[in-house]
Amino acid sequence: MADIAREHGAIVLLDIHFSDTWADPGQQSLPATWSQLPDSVLNDSITAYVVRCVEAVNPDALQLGNETNNGWMWPRGNRWSNPAGWEVTMSTAVRAARSANPTMPVWMHFSGYRDVGAYAAEAKEFGVDGVGLSYYPWWHGTDLDSLGAALDIIQSHGLQSAIFEFMAPWTGTWNDTAHNLVGENTVLVPGYPATPQGQADFIRDIRVLAGAHGAWATIYWEPFWLSGSSPVENCTWADFNGSLLPSSEVR
């Protein structure tokens, strides 16, 4: 998949969740095969896994963890209840990434724009290159000025900033039986209705905002998850028939 992406001129950012299931601020489950390991062996396993992933995929950039506001691999790396474990495990992962590819940018990932300053300070101490943000208005707030300020705060710590996840709906309806993350009554940023053009305008303006604040990249999640039990088929860049929407043309 990475090779195909590069053949089409894309840059590959590899996000390692360090979990057997989806990782986000509310769940950061330690992989089952690591759950009984002593700390020293766990750190060896983290190192070996990071090196293996980098060697296999050869990404252009590496993201360590997914939305790690509260740490990762709970309880061993919980940022609040076990800060020492958080520091050791993340530092171990960063060192492993540097050993696997010394020139590859290494990133951490924060959800939202509130309280990012303390997290960015920790990220700087870990020795990563940047912090990417998730931004979903219905969870994080509708103040785009605060989003821009968060990008600036990250950079004030000597790090690069980016938007690693964002999305917007083109309709409030659905096309399968799976619960959708965005519904007809979801709070959106004012001025960006759940219409094809409203979605395209939102994507364009997020990209403009990110560029104005010196962000490295904006990454849309998830533009073509149309099939199966998708929770975001109304936020894709194609309609329910697979026809491309105006959002797909935004550059």
Sine and cosine of phi, psi and omega as CSV:
sin_phi,cos_phi,sin_psi,cos_psi,sin_omega,cos_omega
0.00,0.00,-0.68,0.74,0.02,-1.00
-0.90,0.44,-0.66,0.76,0.01,-1.00
-0.89,0.46,-0.67,0.74,0.02,-1.00
-0.89,0.45,-0.67,0.74,0.02,-1.00
-0.87,0.50,-0.69,0.72,-0.01,-1.00
-0.92,0.38,-0.56,0.83,0.05,-1.00
-0.88,0.48,-0.46,0.89,0.02,-1.00
-0.99,-0.11,0.22,0.98,0.09,-1.00
0.99,0.10,0.22,0.97,-0.02,-1.00
-1.00,0.05,0.41,-0.91,0.16,-0.99
-0.99,-0.12,0.71,-0.71,-0.09,-1.00
-0.98,-0.17,0.88,-0.47,0.15,-0.99
-0.96,-0.28,0.88,-0.47,0.00,-1.00
-0.99,-0.12,0.84,-0.55,0.02,-1.00
-0.96,-0.28,0.92,-0.38,0.05,-1.00
-0.99,-0.10,0.88,-0.48,-0.06,-1.00
-0.99,0.17,-0.41,0.91,-0.08,-1.00
0.83,0.56,0.73,0.68,0.00,-1.00
-0.34,-0.94,0.43,-0.90,0.08,-1.00
-0.98,0.18,-0.18,0.98,-0.01,-1.00
-0.68,-0.73,-0.03,-1.00,-0.03,-1.00
-0.86,0.50,0.69,-0.73,0.00,-1.00
-0.92,-0.38,0.73,-0.69,0.04,-1.00
-0.40,-0.91,-0.02,-1.00,-0.06,-1.00
-0.85,0.53,-0.40,0.92,-0.03,-1.00
-1.00,-0.08,-0.18,0.98,0.03,-1.00
-0.47,-0.89,0.83,-0.56,0.02,-1.00
-0.64,-0.77,0.95,0.30,-0.12,-0.99
-0.98,0.19,0.76,-0.65,0.08,-1.00
-0.90,0.44,0.72,-0.69,0.06,-1.00
-0.79,0.61,0.67,-0.74,-0.11,-0.99
-0.85,0.53,-0.63,0.78,-0.05,-1.00
-0.94,0.33,-0.22,0.98,0.03,-1.00
-0.98,-0.22,-0.08,1.00,-0.22,-0.98
-0.91,0.42,-0.50,0.87,-0.05,-1.00
-0.97,-0.23,0.12,0.99,-0.05,-1.00
-0.97,0.25,0.63,-0.78,0.17,-0.99
-0.91,0.41,0.33,-0.95,-0.11,-0.99
-0.83,0.56,-0.67,0.74,-0.06,-1.00
-0.89,0.45,-0.64,0.76,0.00,-1.00
-0.96,0.28,-0.59,0.81,0.06,-1.00
-0.86,0.52,-0.71,0.70,0.00,-1.00
-0.91,0.42,-0.59,0.81,0.09,-1.00
-0.89,0.45,-0.63,0.77,0.00,-1.00
-0.92,0.38,-0.66,0.75,0.06,-1.00
-0.86,0.51,-0.74,0.68,0.00,-1.00
-0.86,0.52,-0.76,0.64,-0.04,-1.00
-0.89,0.46,-0.62,0.78,-0.04,-1.00
-0.94,0.35,-0.69,0.73,0.02,-1.00
-0.88,0.48,-0.73,0.68,0.00,-1.00
-0.87,0.49,-0.68,0.73,-0.01,-1.00
-0.88,0.47,-0.70,0.72,0.00,-1.00
-0.90,0.44,-0.70,0.71,-0.02,-1.00
-0.90,0.43,-0.68,0.73,0.00,-1.00
-0.92,0.40,-0.59,0.81,-0.05,-1.00
-0.97,0.26,-0.65,0.76,-0.12,-0.99
-0.99,-0.15,-0.50,0.87,-0.07,-1.00
0.79,0.62,0.83,0.55,-0.06,-1.00
-0.94,0.35,0.38,-0.92,0.09,-1.00
-0.97,0.24,-0.41,0.91,0.07,-1.00
-0.45,-0.89,0.44,-0.90,-0.06,-1.00
-0.83,-0.56,0.75,-0.66,0.06,-1.00
-0.95,-0.30,0.88,-0.47,-0.04,-1.00
-1.00,-0.06,0.97,-0.23,0.00,-1.00
1.00,0.02,0.29,-0.96,-0.02,-1.00
-0.81,-0.58,0.91,-0.42,0.02,-1.00
0.79,0.61,0.88,0.48,-0.12,-0.99
-1.00,-0.02,0.63,0.77,0.07,-1.00
-0.78,0.62,-0.63,0.77,-0.06,-1.00
-0.95,-0.30,0.39,0.92,-0.04,-1.00
1.00,0.04,-0.37,-0.93,-0.05,-1.00
-0.43,-0.90,0.14,-0.99,0.05,-1.00
0.70,0.71,0.81,0.59,-0.01,-1.00
-0.88,0.47,0.58,-0.82,-0.01,1.00
-1.00,0.03,-0.03,1.00,-0.15,-0.99
-0.91,0.41,-0.56,0.83,-0.05,-1.00
-0.87,-0.50,0.48,0.88,0.02,-1.00
-0.92,0.39,0.83,-0.56,-0.11,-0.99
-0.90,0.43,-0.46,0.89,-0.10,-1.00
-0.98,-0.19,-0.72,0.69,-0.05,-1.00
-1.00,0.06,-0.30,0.95,0.02,-1.00
-0.60,-0.80,0.91,0.42,-0.06,-1.00
-0.87,0.49,-0.54,0.84,0.03,-1.00
-0.91,0.42,-0.66,0.75,0.04,-1.00
-0.92,0.40,-0.63,0.78,0.09,-1.00
-0.86,0.51,-0.72,0.69,-0.02,-1.00
-0.90,0.44,-0.70,0.71,-0.05,-1.00
-0.92,0.38,-0.73,0.69,-0.06,-1.00
-0.92,0.38,-0.66,0.75,0.02,-1.00
-0.93,0.36,-0.68,0.74,0.03,-1.00
-0.87,0.50,-0.63,0.78,0.04,-1.00
-0.88,0.47,-0.71,0.71,0.00,-1.00
-0.90,0.44,-0.65,0.76,0.01,-1.00
-0.90,0.43,-0.71,0.70,0.02,-1.00
-0.88,0.48,-0.62,0.78,0.02,-1.00
-0.90,0.43,-0.67,0.74,0.02,-1.00
-0.89,0.45,-0.67,0.74,0.01,-1.00
-0.91,0.42,-0.61,0.79,-0.01,-1.00
-0.94,0.33,-0.55,0.83,-0.02,-1.00
-0.96,0.29,-0.61,0.79,0.00,-1.00
-0.41,-0.91,0.99,-0.11,-0.10,-1.00
-0.89,0.46,-0.37,0.93,-0.06,-1.00
-0.99,-0.14,-0.07,1.00,-0.05,-1.00
-0.98,0.19,0.81,-0.59,0.07,-1.00
-0.89,0.45,0.66,-0.75,-0.01,-1.00
-0.89,-0.46,0.73,-0.68,-0.11,-0.99
-0.82,-0.58,0.40,-0.92,0.24,-0.97
-0.90,-0.44,0.20,-0.98,-0.20,-0.98
-0.70,-0.72,0.79,-0.61,-0.06,-1.00
-0.83,-0.56,0.64,-0.76,-0.01,-1.00
-0.99,-0.13,0.86,-0.50,0.03,-1.00
1.00,-0.04,-0.13,-0.99,-0.02,-1.00
-0.85,-0.52,0.01,1.00,0.00,-1.00
-1.00,0.02,0.66,-0.75,0.10,-1.00
0.87,0.49,0.53,0.85,-0.02,-1.00
-0.99,0.17,-0.31,0.95,-0.08,-1.00
-0.87,0.50,-0.76,0.65,-0.01,-1.00
-0.90,0.44,-0.62,0.79,0.02,-1.00
-0.90,0.43,-0.69,0.73,0.01,-1.00
-0.89,0.45,-0.60,0.80,0.05,-1.00
-0.89,0.46,-0.66,0.75,0.06,-1.00
-0.91,0.42,-0.67,0.74,0.00,-1.00
-0.86,0.50,-0.62,0.78,0.05,-1.00
-0.89,0.46,-0.67,0.74,0.02,-1.00
-0.91,0.41,-0.54,0.84,0.03,-1.00
-0.95,0.33,-0.33,0.94,0.04,-1.00
1.00,0.01,0.36,0.93,0.06,-1.00
-0.99,0.15,0.13,-0.99,-0.04,-1.00
-1.00,-0.05,-0.45,0.89,-0.07,-1.00
-0.28,-0.96,0.18,-0.98,0.08,-1.00
-0.81,-0.59,0.83,-0.56,0.09,-1.00
-0.99,-0.17,0.53,-0.85,-0.03,-1.00
-0.94,-0.33,0.53,-0.85,0.33,-0.94
-1.00,-0.07,0.61,-0.79,0.07,-1.00
-0.64,-0.77,0.94,-0.33,0.09,-1.00
-0.80,-0.60,0.93,-0.37,-0.13,-0.99
-0.81,0.58,-0.59,0.81,-0.07,-1.00
-0.94,0.35,-0.31,0.95,0.06,-1.00
-0.95,-0.31,-0.55,0.83,-0.20,-0.98
-0.96,-0.29,-0.28,0.96,-0.01,-1.00
0.88,-0.47,0.34,-0.94,-0.12,-0.99
-0.96,-0.27,0.22,0.98,-0.06,-1.00
-1.00,-0.02,0.99,-0.17,-0.02,-1.00
-0.93,0.36,-0.45,0.89,0.08,-1.00
-0.89,0.46,-0.62,0.79,0.03,-1.00
-0.93,0.37,-0.55,0.83,0.08,-1.00
-0.89,0.45,-0.72,0.69,0.06,-1.00
-0.88,0.47,-0.64,0.76,0.02,-1.00
-0.89,0.45,-0.60,0.80,0.02,-1.00
-0.90,0.44,-0.63,0.77,0.07,-1.00
-0.88,0.48,-0.64,0.77,0.03,-1.00
-0.91,0.41,-0.64,0.77,-0.01,-1.00
-0.88,0.47,-0.69,0.73,0.03,-1.00
-0.85,0.52,-0.72,0.70,-0.03,-1.00
-0.93,0.37,-0.46,0.89,0.02,-1.00
-0.91,0.41,-0.29,0.96,0.06,-1.00
-1.00,-0.06,0.19,0.98,0.02,-1.00
0.98,0.19,0.39,0.92,-0.01,-1.00
-0.90,-0.44,0.37,-0.93,0.19,-0.98
-0.98,0.20,0.42,-0.91,0.06,-1.00
-0.84,-0.55,0.35,-0.94,0.02,-1.00
-0.32,-0.95,0.26,-0.97,0.19,-0.98
-0.94,-0.34,0.95,-0.31,-0.10,-0.99
-1.00,0.06,-0.38,0.93,0.03,-1.00
-0.54,-0.84,0.71,-0.70,0.24,-0.97
-0.30,-0.95,0.34,-0.94,0.09,-1.00
-0.30,-0.95,0.22,-0.98,0.01,-1.00
-0.49,-0.87,0.52,-0.86,-0.03,-1.00
-1.00,0.08,0.52,-0.86,0.16,-0.99
-0.98,-0.22,-0.14,0.99,0.09,-1.00
-0.37,-0.93,0.38,-0.92,0.07,-1.00
-1.00,-0.07,-0.01,1.00,-0.04,-1.00
-1.00,-0.02,-0.11,-0.99,-0.10,-0.99
-0.63,-0.77,0.19,-0.98,-0.07,-1.00
-0.69,-0.72,0.26,0.97,0.07,-1.00
-0.43,-0.90,-0.10,-1.00,-0.06,-1.00
-1.00,-0.07,-0.01,1.00,0.01,-1.00
-0.97,0.22,0.58,-0.82,0.08,-1.00
-0.90,0.44,0.75,-0.66,0.02,-1.00
-1.00,-0.04,0.58,-0.81,0.05,-1.00
-0.93,0.37,-0.49,0.87,-0.02,-1.00
-0.86,-0.50,0.84,-0.54,0.01,-1.00
-0.89,-0.45,-0.15,-0.99,-0.07,-1.00
-0.92,0.40,-0.45,0.90,-0.04,-1.00
-0.96,-0.28,0.27,0.96,-0.02,-1.00
-0.94,0.34,0.64,-0.77,0.03,-1.00
-0.95,0.30,0.83,-0.56,0.03,-1.00
-0.88,-0.47,0.26,-0.97,0.10,-1.00
-0.91,0.41,0.78,-0.63,0.01,-1.00
-0.82,0.57,0.67,-0.75,0.00,-1.00
1.00,-0.08,-0.08,1.00,-0.01,-1.00
-0.80,-0.60,0.98,0.20,-0.05,-1.00
-0.94,0.35,0.26,-0.97,0.02,-1.00
-0.99,0.17,0.95,0.33,0.05,-1.00
-0.72,-0.69,0.31,-0.95,0.05,-1.00
-0.82,0.58,-0.68,0.74,-0.01,-1.00
-0.96,0.27,-0.59,0.81,0.05,-1.00
-0.89,0.47,-0.64,0.77,0.06,-1.00
-0.90,0.44,-0.73,0.68,-0.02,-1.00
-0.89,0.46,-0.65,0.76,0.01,-1.00
-0.89,0.45,-0.65,0.76,0.00,-1.00
-0.90,0.44,-0.72,0.69,0.01,-1.00
-0.87,0.49,-0.72,0.69,0.01,-1.00
-0.86,0.51,-0.72,0.69,-0.08,-1.00
-0.95,0.32,-0.52,0.85,0.11,-0.99
-0.91,0.42,-0.66,0.75,0.02,-1.00
-0.90,0.43,-0.65,0.76,0.02,-1.00
-0.90,0.43,-0.70,0.71,0.01,-1.00
-0.87,0.49,-0.72,0.69,-0.02,-1.00
-0.88,0.48,-0.68,0.73,0.02,-1.00
-0.90,0.43,-0.63,0.77,0.00,-1.00
-0.91,0.42,-0.44,0.90,0.00,-1.00
-0.98,-0.19,0.24,0.97,0.13,-0.99
0.97,0.26,0.39,0.92,-0.02,-1.00
-0.94,0.34,0.51,-0.86,-0.02,-1.00
-0.95,0.30,-0.61,0.79,-0.09,-1.00
-0.31,-0.95,0.34,-0.94,0.25,-0.97
-0.82,-0.57,0.75,-0.66,-0.06,-1.00
-0.82,-0.57,0.83,-0.55,-0.02,-1.00
-1.00,0.04,0.70,-0.72,0.06,-1.00
-0.82,-0.57,0.87,-0.49,0.06,1.00
-0.74,-0.68,0.94,-0.34,-0.30,-0.95
-0.92,0.39,-0.39,0.92,-0.09,-1.00
-0.72,-0.69,0.55,0.83,0.07,-1.00
-1.00,0.08,0.98,0.21,-0.05,-1.00
-0.99,-0.14,-0.52,0.85,-0.17,-0.98
-1.00,-0.05,0.28,-0.96,0.04,-1.00
0.94,0.34,-0.43,-0.90,-0.01,-1.00
-1.00,-0.03,0.98,0.21,-0.06,-1.00
-1.00,0.02,0.73,-0.68,0.10,-1.00
-1.00,0.05,0.02,1.00,-0.10,-1.00
-0.70,-0.72,0.43,0.90,-0.03,-1.00
-0.91,0.41,-0.27,0.96,0.06,-1.00
-1.00,-0.08,0.16,0.99,0.07,-1.00
-0.85,-0.52,0.20,0.98,-0.04,-1.00
-0.98,0.17,0.07,-1.00,0.04,-1.00
-0.99,-0.11,0.22,0.98,0.08,-1.00
-0.67,-0.75,0.49,-0.87,0.00,-1.00
-0.99,0.17,-0.08,-1.00,-0.11,-0.99
-0.93,0.38,-0.25,0.97,0.07,-1.00
-1.00,-0.08,-0.03,1.00,0.00,-1.00
1.00,0.01,0.09,1.00,0.02,-1.00
-0.99,0.15,0.70,-0.71,-0.05,-1.00
-0.90,0.43,0.59,-0.80,0.03,-1.00
-0.98,-0.19,0.22,-0.98,0.03,-1.00
-0.81,0.58,-0.48,0.88,0.00,-1.00
-0.86,0.51,-0.50,0.86,-0.03,-1.00
-0.94,0.35,-0.27,0.96,-0.04,-1.00
-0.99,-0.13,-0.07,1.00,-0.04,-1.00
-0.95,0.32,0.74,-0.68,0.03,-1.00
-0.79,-0.61,0.00,0.00,0.00,0.00
